[in-house]
Amino acid sequence: MATLLVAVVGATFAYFTATTASEGSGTANNNVTTADVGNQLLNLTDEGQAKADMKYPGGKMVLGAKVVASVDGGGAYDFTYHVGFEIDTTKVKSENTKIKYTLYETTTPAEGDLMGTCELTEDDTTPGQIHYFYGTGTCTVNTTITSATAIATNEITVHSAKTTVDVNDSARTFENVTSSTLEAQRTKYYYLVVEYLNDTENSQNDDKAQENFISAQITGIKTPTTKVHAE
């Protein structure tokens, strides 16, 4: 079942929590703020999570969110907002773990699985060690997502100081929305792809007991505002 989050003018939704557990991706803990003009709404719906395994290099995860702008009554409005995602690396055990994230925006929803199966590879070419990782060609992300517009991307190296990383997107917008605007024209989809990079053998775990736990979550609609559309 989808989780619906609503930002509404004139009401305050200080905190909304939804649990949508998926291996490697954790739970969604969605903090919803409010717009401040008229009776306009921004609805955020959880668009699912890929059941990815982020314990080993080469792994990926995908989280999706759907945002719909709505106008109740007359007039035309413009919306500005951010979609909040964050990545938690506080439980990473291996030093110099490299993570890459990309946030995509599209007006077309991803059909079917968000990502293919991740298949674990064991490499025993180093004497006395077995390295575990996900090889090339596995954990394939849905092409509707990867062909969408990338609105934020970054690489992070996790050292001894573990952190929670906010995904910083630029402000997103809907323009000239009225009560008669078709839903397809006031709907956008956001997909966060997180990759545990497998760039060298040194990034590969040589002990399953050293598996890393990288999680991500949707934190909701952030700093939404609306204004009357200027003709």
SVG drawing of the C-alpha trace seen along z (x, -y; Angstrom):
<svg xmlns="http://www.w3.org/2000/svg" viewBox="-14 -38 62 57">
<polyline fill="none" stroke="black" stroke-width="0.4" points="0.0,0.0 1.3,-3.5 2.0,-6.0 0.4,-9.4 1.9,-12.5 0.1,-15.9 1.5,-19.4 -1.5,-21.7 -1.9,-25.4 -3.7,-26.3 -2.9,-23.0 0.3,-21.7 1.6,-18.1 4.6,-18.2 5.6,-14.5 4.5,-11.5 6.1,-8.1 5.8,-5.2 7.6,-1.9 8.3,-0.3 11.2,2.0 13.3,3.4 16.6,5.2 19.4,2.7 17.2,-0.3 15.8,-0.6 12.6,-2.5 10.9,-5.7 10.6,-8.4 8.8,-11.3 8.9,-14.8 6.3,-16.9 6.2,-20.7 3.5,-23.0 2.9,-25.4 1.7,-28.8 -0.7,-30.3 -4.3,-29.4 -5.9,-26.0 -3.2,-24.4 -1.8,-21.0 1.3,-19.0 0.8,-15.2 3.8,-12.9 3.2,-9.2 5.8,-6.5 6.5,-4.9 8.2,-1.8 11.7,-0.5 13.9,1.9 14.8,4.9 18.4,4.2 21.3,5.5 23.7,2.8 25.9,4.9 28.7,5.4 30.4,3.3 28.5,3.2 25.2,3.1 22.5,0.6 19.1,-0.6 16.3,-2.6 13.6,-4.6 10.8,-6.3 8.4,-9.2 5.5,-10.7 4.5,-14.3 1.1,-15.7 0.1,-19.4 -3.5,-20.2 -5.6,-23.4 -9.0,-23.5 -11.1,-26.3 -10.4,-29.1 -7.2,-30.6 -3.9,-29.4 -0.8,-28.7 2.9,-28.0 4.5,-25.6 8.1,-25.4 9.5,-22.6 12.2,-20.1 11.8,-16.4 13.8,-15.2 15.9,-12.0 18.8,-11.1 21.4,-8.3 22.6,-6.9 26.2,-5.6 26.5,-5.5 26.6,-1.6 29.3,-1.3 32.1,0.9 34.7,0.7 37.0,-2.3 37.1,-4.3 33.7,-3.0 32.6,-4.9 29.0,-5.7 27.4,-7.5 23.9,-8.8 21.8,-10.2 18.3,-11.7 16.2,-11.5 13.0,-13.5 10.6,-12.4 6.9,-12.7 6.8,-9.0 6.5,-6.4 8.8,-3.4 6.8,-0.3 7.6,3.1 10.6,3.7 12.7,0.7 15.8,2.8 16.9,6.3 18.3,8.9 21.7,8.4 23.8,11.5 26.8,11.9 30.2,12.9 33.0,14.6 36.5,13.8 39.3,16.0 42.2,14.8 43.9,13.1 45.8,15.8 44.2,16.5 41.2,14.2 37.7,14.4 36.3,11.1 32.5,10.5 31.0,8.1 28.2,7.6 29.7,7.9 29.1,5.9 25.7,6.6 23.9,7.2 21.7,4.8 20.4,3.2 18.2,0.2 15.0,-0.3 15.8,-2.2 12.8,-4.6 14.8,-5.8 18.2,-6.0 17.0,-7.8 15.2,-10.5 16.7,-13.9 19.4,-13.7 18.8,-16.6 21.4,-15.8 24.4,-13.5 27.4,-13.1 30.1,-10.7 30.8,-10.2 33.8,-8.5 32.9,-7.3 35.9,-7.4 35.9,-6.8 33.4,-9.7 30.1,-8.1 27.4,-10.5 23.8,-10.9 23.9,-12.6 21.1,-14.8 20.5,-14.6 20.5,-18.3 18.3,-18.8 17.7,-22.2 14.2,-23.6 11.5,-21.8 8.5,-23.5 5.0,-23.2 3.6,-26.2 0.1,-27.4 -1.8,-24.7 -5.6,-25.1 -8.4,-22.9 -8.9,-21.7 -5.3,-20.8 -5.0,-17.1 -3.3,-15.0 -0.6,-13.9 0.4,-17.5 0.7,-18.2 2.5,-15.0 6.3,-14.3 8.2,-11.2 11.5,-11.1 13.8,-8.1 16.9,-8.0 19.6,-5.5 22.3,-4.8 25.4,-2.8 28.0,-1.2 30.9,-1.6 33.1,1.3 36.1,-0.6 39.0,1.5 39.6,4.8 40.5,2.8 36.8,1.8 35.7,5.4 35.0,7.0 37.2,9.9 35.1,11.1 31.3,11.5 31.4,10.4 32.5,7.0 29.4,6.5 28.3,2.9 24.8,1.6 23.9,-1.5 20.3,-2.7 18.3,-5.5 14.9,-7.0 12.4,-9.6 12.2,-12.6 9.2,-14.2 8.3,-17.5 10.6,-20.2 10.1,-24.0 7.0,-24.0 5.6,-27.4 2.9,-28.5 2.1,-31.8 -0.6,-33.1 0.5,-32.4 1.5,-35.6 0.0,-35.8"/>
</svg>
